[in-house]
Amino acid sequence: VIYEIDSIIPPSATDIFSIDAKTGEIRLTGTLDFETVTLYDLHIKAKDKGTPPLPGHCKVVVEVLDVN
């Protein structure tokens, strides 16, 4: 299975998240700021290596909490 981020809402956050194509592990590549954005929607696509490849989709919601 190959994983990829299909889209991120808000689009300005495309540089903040990355995904490992083999494991599907989502990581932060930047910082999150509660005062800027409190909720991110990541649309993830997983595709097998069959012929034809069959895709699957899911949504990951990241809520940023203010802990001050």
N, C-alpha and C positions, 0 to 999 in steps of 0.2 A: 504494500500500500504506500502511496506517495501523498504526503500532506502539503497543502499550501493555503496561505491566507488569500481568500477570494476578494474580500473587501473589508474595510474598517470604517466605522462611523464614530467620530467625525473623520473625514478624509485627511485632515492635517496630522493625524496620528500614525500615518503609515511608517514613519521612521522609528516609532517607539516600540513596536512589537515585531518579533521574528518567530518563525516556526521551524523546527527541525523536520526536514522532508521525510526522514525515515521513521522517526519515533512519534512525531506529532506534538512534541514538547514545545509549549509556547513560552517565550522568554521576553523580558524587557530589555530593550537596547537603549532606552532613554529614561528620563524621570517622569513621574506622574505628579501633577499638581492639582490638588483638590479645588483650588480657587480658579483654575482655568477650565478644566473639564472634570465632571464627576462621574460620567458613565461612558464606557466604550462598548460598542457592539462589533465583535469580530466574526465574520462569516468565514468558516473553514470548509475547504473542499478536500475530500479524500478520494483517491482514484486507485483502482487496482491495476495490475499489469496484464490483464487478460486481453483477449481479442474478440470484440472491441472492449476497451477499458470501461468499467462501470464506475460512475462517480457516486459519492455520497456527500451530504452537506449537513453541517450543524452550525449552531450559533453559540458563541461564548460571550457572556456579558461580564465585564469587569467594572465593578463599582468601587470608586475611590472614596475612602472614608476620611474625614477630617479628625485627626487624633490629638489636636492641640488642646 
